[in-house]
Amino acid sequence: MIRERDEFKAYTEKPVYRAKGKRDLSFLGRFTFSMLQEKMEGLGHILTVIARGFLFDGGDPYANIDKSRRALCAWCSMPEKRQTKREKWQFGTDFRALHEEFPTLVTAKGAGWLYRHVHEVIRFTEANPDLISDASKKASVKLKKSFDDTWHNRVIQMQVPIFAPGTRSEWLLRFDDIIADALEAGPLQDHEVELPEQIKQRISRELPNEVPQNVAQMLYAYYMVHKPADSDWVVLPVSNFDAYFGNTNFGRKYLSKIPESLMIRSEQGYGVCRVKMVFTDDELTLLDYFV
């Protein structure tokens, strides 16, 4: 979440499917099962990272908008169940024509990166039952039944223009929105943040024992890197933090137990919330470089 180029690679390079035991969810990569289900929380953050990687890949990012959109289409591609002749105004899901331009994002048969990843996850869980927990087995079975239909509808929806007449989807995620967010966020960054010892000691004193120290430290580092100049609040992609830590404990258990002396948090919705980390006056003096 701090090293954004590594995150981009996790979404665009070939994953490694492995697990050392039933508590190891490494085979999911930077995803959780809940992120791949119907609501697909965290998808907006992932697509924005991908779009930023192609928008700021040399030259004027505004000149790269069409390329970035094509990359998103390639990543999201899935083969059509039936080869149907479409009118020009109708959207499809099969972007195999982009294989030559984006060979790692979509195959010559139209299987995009995410489509392949989900089906490889399903195959891995079925082939390695001794390494998969019962909860993961159930989630994989559910994914096998529902993903293709869910993803087909989502890919169609994401192509709808912002001002399309008759659109009735207040919270619809579109490629246009993703690219706009990516332009505002700027190039991918890799940050090395070493928290001042004073903050580490305060975290150690005030954090409940059931919340790992590295979780709170990561939140402080993320906040300092992403805090905008005109606000004390930072949008926290909770679902993506779950994936980063390799389980859903971050969103389900840890966030609610961090005291307000360290962090103030808004209610969570659609896999995100807003947070404001708390600093003492002495700590703010140390943080001029970041804030």
Secondary structure, 3 states (H helix, E strand, C coil): CCEHHHHHHHHHCCCCCCCCCCCCCHHHCCCCHHHHCCCCCCHHHHHHHHHHHHHCCCCCHHHHHHHHHHHHHHHHCCCCCCCCCCCCCCCCCCCHHHCCCCCCCECCCCCEHHHHHHHHHHHHHHHCHHHCCHHHHHHHHHHHHHHHHHHHHHHHHHCCCCCCCCCCCCCCCCHHHHHHHHHHHCCCCECCCCCCHHHHHHHHHHCCCCCCHHHHHHHHHHHHHHCCCCCCCEEEEHHHHHHHHCCCHHHHHHHHHCCCCCEEECCCECCEEEEEECCCHHHHHHCCCCC
